[in-house]
Amino acid sequence: MPLVKRTAKHFDIPEVSADKAYLSRWNMDTVDGFGGIPFTAFKTNTAVPKDDSVWARMYHYFMFNREEYLAHYHKRSNA
C-alpha cells in the first residue's frame, strides 16, 4: 500500500478502510506497522485463520462484531 506509506510520513494513521481488492496479509501488516487498524472487506470464501496475525484478529473482529466492524469499514464511502 504505497499510499499508506506516503501518508504515514506526514500523518498518524488510526485506521484504514479498504475494499476487497486490498484484502491481503501484506496490506493488513503494512497498516498495522504504522499503528493503524485495517478495516478491509473480507471475501465470502475467506478461510478461517489459525494463527495470531493481524489478519486473524481482524477476521475474528469481523465475524464476532460485524456491525461495529462495518461501521468502521463504511467510512471509506465518505472519501
N, C-alpha and C positions, 0 to 999 in steps of 0.2 A: 504494500500500500504506500506508494510514493507520496501521495497527498498527506497521509498521516505523518510520515517522516518529516516532510517540509513544514507542516503545521506545528509540529512539536518543537521546532526550533524557535518559535516565537510565542506560542500559547500553551497553556495547560490543556490537556485533553481529558475531561472527566468521563466522557463516553463517546462511542461512535456507533451510529446506526447504519446498517448496510443491508442491501438486498441479497438474495440467494447467490447471485453471481460472485459475491465476495466471500462465500462460505468456504473457508479453508482454515486449517490449523495455523498455518503460517500467518494469515491475516489476523486471526484472533491473538496469536502470540505477539505480533507487532503492536497491536493496540494495547495489550496488557503490559508490554515492555515500556511503554511511555506513560504508564499509570492510568490508562483508561479502561473502561469496561466495554467490551464489544457486544453490541446487540445486533446480531445478524440473523436473518430468517433461516430457519432450518428446513431442509427438504423433507418431503413426506417419507422418503426411503432412507433417511439417516439412521445408521446403525447405532445402537446403544453403546456408548463408550465405556470401556472397562478400566481406564486409567484415571489419574488425578490431574489432568491437564486443564488449561483454561477452557478448551473445547468441551471437556466433560462437565466442568462446573456450569458453563453456560447452557449446555444441553439440558442438564437436570433443572436448572433455574427455569428454563423454557417449559419443560414438561410439568413441573410442580407448581409454578407460579405464572402460568401463561398470561393471565390478564395483566399482571404487573409488568412482565417482560415485554408484552406487545405495546403497552403504553410508552415504554422507552423506545422500542423499535419504530413505532409510527411517528416519532418526532422527525424522522427523515422526510416525511411528507411536507414538512414546513420549509424545507430548503429550496 
